[in-house]
Amino acid sequence: MNKFGKIYASLSSVVVVVLFCLLVFLRNLPSEALVAFIGVLVGSLISSFVQYAMSEANMRQQLRLAALDKRLQAAQEAMTLWQRLRVANEKETDELDVLKDCKHWWDTNSLYLTAEARTAFLKAYRATGELLVARARHADWEEMKALSAVIDRAAPIIAESVYLPPIGELESGHNKTHPNKKDA
């Protein structure tokens, strides 16, 4: 709960205590007036709390949507760079340029990826540099094959990080946990 929520909860507690004191000390007032006054106070408390809760939920939802949009964009850029890494490794050309582009992209966008996608992209990026060095020193085939496998593993992890269920599933309230799993 943020600072405003704590203040609101404290203020609500004070109002409830005041209402209780009014009931105890003001027995001589007409009961209809006292009940009306208490009703107005309780109604205002309820409506202000609902308004506060709705504004908090709305703000969180807007932040999620903004982050989702940026996450989708970052994942697409990561996939594009991953594809460039694969092509550069297969043709053994432009690897240094691609590594520079990956470093620049990593410095400005890595936090938008999920933790798993971020780790996979970083491993692929580093494996590409290691593969470049391994080729230069004429490393054995198994070492280069293992580095290539690290690079290959990044794509499905990045793609899965932005998985969204189809709209029909969202509307029906029936979400799958994984795109390849079938319902029983």
N, C-alpha and C positions, 0 to 999 in steps of 0.2 A: 504494500500500500504506500502510495507516495505521500508527500507532506500534506497536501490538501485533504486527502482521504483521512489522515490521522486527525487533522483539525476538525473535519466534519464529524468524525466519530465522537470526538471529545465534546463538541458543541451539542450533538444529539443527546449525549448522556446528561449534560447540564440541563437541557430543556426538559428531559424526562423527570429529573429531580425537581425542577421548578414546578412542573405540572403536579407532581405528587404533593409538594408543599402547598400548592393552591387548593388541592382537594382537602387537605388536613386543616389548614388555617382559615379558609374562607367558606365556612359552613353556612354563613348567613346570606350569601348571594343566592339569587334564584337558581335552582338547579338547571333550568333550561339554558340560561346564559352561560353558566359554567361549562356545561356539556358542549355547547356551541363553540365556546372559546377553545376548549381542549380539542375538539374535532378539527378546528381550523389549524391549530398548531401541529397536531399529528399529521394532518393531510399535507401541510406544507413540508414537514420533515420527509414524508414518504415521497412526495413528488420531487423534491430537491435531490434526494438520494438516488432515485431512479434516473433523473437527468444526469447526475454525476456518473453513475455506472454506465449509462449509455454513451456518454461522451468519451469515457475511458476505453470502452470496447471499440468504439468507432475509430479512435486514434490508433489503437493497436492494430486494427484491421487495415487501416491505411498504410501503416508502416510495413506490415506483412506484404501487402500488394506491391509497394514500392520496392521492397527487398526482393520479391519474387521476380519482378521485371528485370532488375539488375542482375540477379542470379542467372536467369535464363540467358541474358546477353553475355555474361562472363563465361558461362558454360559453352555457348556457341563459339566464342572467341578461343577458348581453350581447345575445343575440338578442331577448329581451323588450324591453330598452331600445332596441335598434335599431328594432324594430317601433313603439315609441312615438315615436321620432324621425320615422319615415316618416309616421305618422298625423298628428303635430303639423305636419309640413311641408306635407302635402296640405291640411289644413284650416286651416292658419295660426293655430292656437290652442294654448295651453298650452306654447309652445316654451320659454319661460323656465323653467317648472317641470320640464320634461323635461331641459333642459340642467343644471339644478341636481342632479337625480337622477343623471344621467350622471356629473357631476363627483364626486359623493359615491361612487358605485359605483366609478368609476375609481380613486379614492384608496385604496379598501380591497380591490379585487379584481383589478386589472389584471395583476399578476404571475402569476396562475393561468392566463392565456391563453397560447397559443403566441405567438412573436414576430410572426408574420404576422397573427394575429387581433388582437393588441394594436395593431399599427400600423393595421389596417383600422378597428377600432373608434374609435381616436383620430382618424383622418382624418374618419370619418363624424360624430363628435361636433363636431369643429372646423368641418367644412363646414356643419353645421346652424347654428352660431352665425354663420358668414359669410353664410349664406343669409338669416338673419333681418335682418342689417345690409343686405344687398343689396336685400331687399324694401323696407326702410325708406327707402333712398335711390333707389328706383325704378330699379334696375340693368337692363341690357338682358337680354333673354330668354336669349341664349347663355350669359352668365355664370351665371345661375340654373340653367340646364339642366346646365352642367358641375358645379356644386356638388351638384345632385341626383344626378348620375351617381356622384360620389364616395361619397355616402351609400348608394346602391344597391349598390355593389361590396362593401360590408362584409359583407353577409349570407352570401353563398356562402363567403367566406374563413373566417368564424367557424364556419359549419357544417362545413366541411372539416377544421377544426382538431381536431375530436373524432371523426373518422371511425374506426370500428372495423370490421374485417372480420367477416362473419357467423360464428357459432360453428362451423358446419360447416367453414369454411376454416381456422379456428384448430386444430380437432381433426385435420384432415388434414395440417396443416403447409404448406398451399398458400395463402399470403397474396397478395392483390392489392396493388399499390402505390397504386392510385387507384380510387375506387368506380366510375368510369365506363369504365375500361379493361377490355377483354375479353382473355382468355388466347388466345394464338395456337396 
